[in-house]
Every structure is written in structure tokens, then in C-alpha cells.
Amino acid sequence: MRALVTGGAGYIGSHLVAALIESGLDVTVLDDLSNGHPEAVRRAAALAGGTCPLVVGDVADRDLLVRALDGVGVVFHLAASKSVPESVEHPERYFRNNAGGTAALLEAMEAAAVHRLVYSSTAAVYGSAVGMPVTERAACAPDNPYGLSKLMGEQMLEKMASEQGWSVVSLRYFNPVGAHRSGRIGEAFGNASSLVPVALAATMGRRRPIEVFGTDYDTPDGTCLRDYVAIDDLVQAHISVLAETSAGHHVFNVGTGRAHSVREVLAACERVTGRPVPHTDGPRRAGDVPVALADPGALRAALGFDATTGLEAMIESAWRWHQAFPKGYGPKVRLATS
């Protein structure tokens, strides 16, 4: 079976490409390279002992999508903008790119008669009003435009499943961390906005000291609590849901059920690297929720999947990658496209 991975040249997408090829699938990537890198696709395919065509273009380009979908049995839709602060400043971009891009993809899939999709969703769809740890049955009330744009995608997929008989899985990611076990692919500093790569960049002197956004939350140490999931575990969750082929919209959290505060993460970074993480304390950041913690029981019960990697092991894998490739993938030299 051939899979199309939108956003497959990015951080999560490149790891998914490697895992899909390892599992025996043929894979094509579609990516506009705004955040992704062609070298990530090349390395991911090489790590899995295969090849992967890269189609360079916009997920909203219907004609390009229809051509890319030729022979495809399942789509993994990861292409999206994902910065919470940016979404607060420019919500219109997130509605256009995330919700609009998903709508264009669905139109192209219907035209190509491809009716199976795995959607990269987010814990941000829940918002801060729900109890934690959160189950998939909780009401969704996003606190920021990023979460809302991803929820809009889920709502469209729900309609395609219920009205058109599609088989759809939405995976609500919590906080991906780390790099491939080989140390050959990971999250480049230049594209990173999440805590661990930003902290490691500061530790290596490749950026200014980081700012801890908010120290007065109702949490044990006053900083935000997050559920961090290893990138290798996250992509294996995608492999596990390939077993779900029935019609309908199937929604699963992907997390560990363990929460770590910002200060705990910085301390773990210091233990792994043996270096201090330069940082200052600052005010709360618009759009952030105090606690994001998964109840991962539904995915375990349905498909036997558990994310088991601990926080320090995640950080250790990221540290190996950043030490080996402090400049990430280097300049963008495009691969041949098809």
C-alpha cells in the first residue's frame, strides 16, 4: 500500500516517513518546505532502507494533490502551522492554512476516491476548561486559534466519516520531544519553538536565554505542566492505527499520562547535558493553558499502544541529534520532485 504524508519533510513527518517505510509501506511526501527540509526526507528514507518521492507544493493545490494521490491507499495529514503565540497574533493565517488546507485535501481525496485518513490533531483542541488528565470524551473548547483551527479540521473529518463513509483517525498529540534513535533526523533549532529544543539551543549558546512564560500558575512550582511524548513513540502510534480500518471517526490521545513542569524539564535538560540552561522568568504568554495532561487509555484499550519513553531519554535523544547536527539539515537544496 502507498501512503501520502502531507508535511512529511517536517520534524514529526520525517520520523513518520521512516517508520512507515520500515513497516513495509511505499511512501510519498507532499510538503511546501516552508518549515520542512528535503534532506530530512532523504535521510528518513535512507534510515529505513528505502526511497521516498517528494512532491513540493501547497496542500491547498487541488490539482497537485489529485496527482499526488494516484495509487494512494491512506493519507497521513500533518501539514499545518503550529505555533500557539503566532496563531494568537495572526489567527487568519491559521484558519487559512490549517482549516483551509484540510478542506482542500478532503476535496482532492474525494475526487481521487481515497477515503482513509490519519489526522495530526492536538491536545490544544481541549482548552483549559476541562479536567486533567483529559479523555477523548471531554468537551472541546480551544483557548487559542491554533487549537480552534485543528478542531475545525476534526469537525470536517467527522462529517466525511459520517456522511461519506470515510475511515478517519484523529490523533490528538500532546508534546512531542526527542529525535530518531539513529541521531540522524530530529528537530532543527531554526524551526523549533517548543521547550526542549529551545532550552538545548540556549545551553549550546545558539540562542539567547529562554524565557519561562508564567511562574504564577496553580501548579506545584507555578509553571505550566505538560505531557511529553517521545517522537519515536508518537510515530509508532500512527503505525498502530493502521489496524483501524472501519468507517467512522476514531479519536485518540497520544501522550504518556505523566506531567512535567517547565522547571522540571529545564532541570532534566541540565542533568542530561551537564550544563546550565540560561533562562529568565517572565509573564504568562497569551494562549497557553496551565495544564495539558493526557489520559492515554483509549488508544491502549483499542489497539494496545503505550508511550513508555521517559523524559530524560527523550531529551538524551534530542541532545545527541543537536550535538551531531547543530545546524540542522543545512541549506535547503531541493531534491528531485515527482
C-alpha positions in Angstrom: 0.0 0.0 0.0 1.2 3.5 -0.7 0.8 6.3 1.8 0.8 10.0 1.2 2.3 12.1 4.1 1.5 15.8 3.9 4.0 17.8 5.8 6.4 14.8 5.6 9.5 16.9 5.4 9.0 18.4 8.9 10.0 17.2 12.3 7.2 14.7 13.0 6.6 14.0 9.4 10.2 12.9 8.6 10.1 10.5 11.6 6.8 9.1 10.4 8.2 8.6 6.9 11.0 6.4 8.3 8.5 4.4 10.4 6.1 3.9 7.6 8.8 2.6 5.2 10.1 0.3 8.0 6.6 -1.1 8.3 6.5 -2.0 4.6 4.6 0.8 3.1 5.5 2.8 0.0 5.5 6.5 0.9 5.2 9.8 -1.0 5.7 13.1 0.8 3.9 16.4 -0.1 5.4 19.5 1.5 5.8 23.1 0.6 9.1 23.3 2.5 8.1 26.3 4.5 9.2 24.5 7.6 10.3 21.2 6.3 13.6 20.2 4.7 14.2 17.9 1.7 17.3 16.4 3.5 15.0 15.2 6.3 13.0 13.2 3.7 16.2 11.7 2.2 17.7 10.7 5.5 14.4 9.3 6.8 14.0 7.1 3.7 17.7 6.0 3.9 17.4 5.1 7.6 14.5 2.8 6.7 16.4 1.3 3.7 14.0 2.7 1.1 13.2 5.7 -1.1 10.5 8.4 -0.9 9.4 10.7 -3.7 9.0 14.3 -2.6 6.3 16.4 -4.2 7.0 20.1 -3.5 3.8 22.1 -3.2 0.9 23.5 -1.2 -1.6 21.2 0.4 -4.3 23.6 -0.9 -3.3 23.0 -4.5 -6.1 20.7 -5.5 -4.7 19.6 -8.9 -1.3 18.8 -7.4 -3.0 16.8 -4.7 -5.1 14.8 -7.1 -1.9 13.8 -8.9 0.0 13.0 -5.7 -2.9 10.8 -4.6 -2.7 8.5 -7.6 -2.3 4.9 -6.2 -2.5 6.0 -2.5 -4.5 4.0 0.0 -4.1 6.1 3.1 -3.2 9.8 3.8 -1.4 11.0 6.9 -2.2 14.7 7.1 0.5 16.5 9.1 0.8 19.7 7.1 -0.1 22.7 9.3 1.1 25.8 11.1 1.6 25.0 14.8 2.8 28.0 16.9 0.3 29.0 19.6 1.7 32.5 20.0 1.7 33.1 16.3 -1.8 31.9 16.0 -2.9 34.5 18.6 -1.2 37.2 16.6 -2.3 36.1 13.2 -5.4 33.8 13.6 -6.4 34.3 9.9 -3.2 32.6 8.8 -4.1 29.5 10.9 -7.7 29.3 9.6 -6.5 29.6 6.0 -3.6 27.1 6.3 -4.8 24.6 8.8 -8.6 24.6 8.3 -8.5 25.7 4.6 -5.7 23.3 3.8 -7.6 20.4 5.3 -10.7 21.3 3.3 -8.7 21.3 0.1 -7.2 18.0 0.9 -10.6 16.4 1.6 -11.9 17.7 -1.7 -8.9 16.2 -3.6 -9.2 12.9 -1.7 -12.9 12.6 -2.6 -12.1 13.3 -6.3 -9.3 10.7 -6.2 -11.6 8.2 -4.3 -9.2 7.9 -1.4 -11.3 7.6 1.8 -8.8 6.7 4.5 -7.0 9.4 6.5 -5.0 9.7 9.7 -5.1 13.3 11.0 -2.4 15.1 13.0 -4.5 16.8 15.7 -3.5 18.3 19.0 -4.3 18.5 22.7 -4.9 22.2 22.1 -8.4 21.3 21.0 -9.4 20.7 24.6 -8.5 24.1 26.1 -8.2 24.9 29.8 -11.7 24.4 31.0 -11.6 20.6 31.1 -10.4 18.4 33.9 -7.0 16.7 33.7 -6.0 14.1 32.8 -8.3 14.6 29.8 -10.1 11.9 27.9 -11.3 12.0 24.4 -14.9 12.3 25.7 -14.2 15.8 27.1 -15.8 18.8 25.5 -13.5 20.8 23.2 -13.2 24.5 23.8 -9.8 25.7 22.5 -8.1 28.6 24.1 -6.2 29.8 21.0 -6.7 30.0 17.2 -4.3 27.1 16.6 -6.4 24.7 18.7 -9.5 26.0 17.0 -8.1 25.6 13.5 -7.3 21.9 14.3 -10.7 21.3 15.9 -12.3 22.7 12.7 -10.3 20.0 10.8 -11.6 17.3 13.1 -15.2 18.6 12.6 -14.8 18.4 8.8 -13.4 14.8 9.1 -16.3 13.8 11.3 -18.7 14.8 8.5 -16.7 12.9 5.9 -16.8 9.9 8.1 -20.5 10.1 9.0 -21.8 11.3 5.6 -19.4 9.8 3.1 -18.3 6.6 4.9 -14.7 7.5 5.3 -12.3 5.8 7.8 -10.6 8.6 9.8 -8.4 8.6 12.8 -7.6 11.8 14.6 -4.6 11.6 16.9 -4.5 14.3 19.5 -0.8 14.8 20.1 0.4 16.2 23.4 4.0 17.4 23.4 6.5 15.6 21.1 10.1 15.5 22.2 13.3 13.9 21.0 15.0 12.6 17.9 15.3 9.4 16.0 17.2 6.6 17.7 19.9 6.9 15.0 20.6 10.5 15.8 20.3 11.3 12.0 17.0 13.1 12.0 15.5 15.5 14.6 14.0 18.9 15.1 16.3 21.6 13.8 16.9 24.6 16.0 15.8 27.1 13.3 12.2 25.6 13.2 11.8 24.9 16.9 9.5 26.8 19.2 8.8 24.1 21.8 10.6 24.0 25.2 13.2 21.2 24.9 14.9 22.3 21.6 14.8 25.9 22.6 16.4 25.0 26.0 19.1 22.9 24.4 19.8 25.7 21.9 20.3 28.1 24.8 22.5 25.6 26.5 24.7 25.4 23.4 24.9 29.2 23.1 23.0 29.1 19.9 20.3 31.5 21.1 19.6 34.0 23.8 18.5 32.7 27.3 15.0 31.3 27.2 12.1 33.0 28.9 9.8 31.0 31.3 6.4 32.2 30.4 4.5 32.4 33.7 5.5 31.4 37.2 2.2 32.0 39.0 0.0 29.2 37.7 -1.9 27.0 40.1 0.7 24.2 39.7 3.2 22.8 42.2 6.1 25.1 41.1 4.0 27.8 39.4 5.0 26.9 35.8 2.9 25.1 33.2 2.5 21.3 33.2 2.8 19.3 30.0 2.6 15.7 29.0 5.7 15.0 26.9 5.7 12.1 24.4 8.8 10.7 22.7 8.8 11.2 18.9 9.5 7.5 18.3 6.5 6.6 20.5 4.4 9.2 18.6 5.1 7.8 15.2 4.5 4.2 16.4 1.1 5.4 17.5 0.5 6.2 13.8 1.6 2.7 12.8 -0.7 1.2 15.4 -3.8 3.0 14.0 -3.2 1.4 10.6 -5.1 -1.5 12.1 -8.2 0.6 12.4 -9.9 0.4 9.0 -13.6 0.6 9.9 -15.7 3.5 8.7 -16.1 6.3 11.2 -14.1 9.0 13.0 -11.9 7.4 15.7 -10.2 9.9 18.1 -7.3 9.1 20.3 -5.0 11.0 22.7 -1.3 10.3 22.3 0.6 11.0 25.5 2.0 9.3 28.5 -0.3 10.3 31.3 2.6 11.9 33.1 3.0 15.6 33.5 6.3 17.6 33.9 6.5 21.3 34.7 8.7 23.8 32.8 11.1 23.9 35.7 11.3 20.1 35.8 12.1 20.0 32.1 14.9 22.6 32.4 16.3 20.6 35.3 16.2 17.4 33.2 18.0 19.2 30.4 20.7 20.3 32.8 21.2 16.7 34.1 21.4 15.3 30.5 23.8 17.9 29.2 25.8 18.7 32.4 25.3 22.4 31.6 23.1 25.1 32.9 20.1 26.2 30.8 20.3 30.1 30.6 16.8 31.4 31.4 14.8 34.2 32.9 11.3 34.3 34.4 8.6 36.2 32.5 4.9 36.9 32.4 2.3 34.4 31.1 2.0 34.0 27.3 -1.3 34.5 25.5 -2.9 31.3 24.5 -1.0 29.0 26.9 -3.0 26.6 29.1 -1.8 25.8 32.7 -2.0 22.0 32.4 -2.2 19.6 29.4 -2.2 16.0 30.5 -3.5 13.0 28.6 -5.5 10.1 29.6 -4.0 7.7 27.1 -6.2 4.7 28.0 -8.4 4.7 24.9 -5.6 4.0 22.5 -4.2 1.3 24.8 -7.6 -0.3 25.1 -8.4 -0.2 21.3 -5.0 -1.1 19.8 -2.7 -2.0 22.7 -0.4 1.1 22.2 1.5 2.6 25.1 4.0 5.5 25.0 6.6 4.4 27.6 9.8 6.5 27.0 10.8 8.7 30.0 11.5 12.4 29.9 15.3 12.1 30.2 15.5 9.5 27.5 13.6 11.8 25.2 16.0 14.7 26.0 19.0 12.5 25.6 18.0 11.6 22.0 17.4 15.3 21.2 20.8 16.2 22.7 22.6 13.5 20.6 21.0 14.9 17.4 21.8 18.6 18.2 25.4 17.8 19.1 25.8 15.9 15.8 23.9 18.4 13.7 23.9 21.8 15.4 23.0 23.5 12.1 20.2 21.0 11.5 20.0 19.9 7.8 21.9 22.9 6.4 20.8 24.9 3.4 17.7 23.8 1.6 18.8 22.2 -1.7 15.7 20.6 -3.2 15.5 17.0 -4.1 14.1 15.9 -7.4 10.3 16.1 -7.2 7.7 13.9 -8.8 
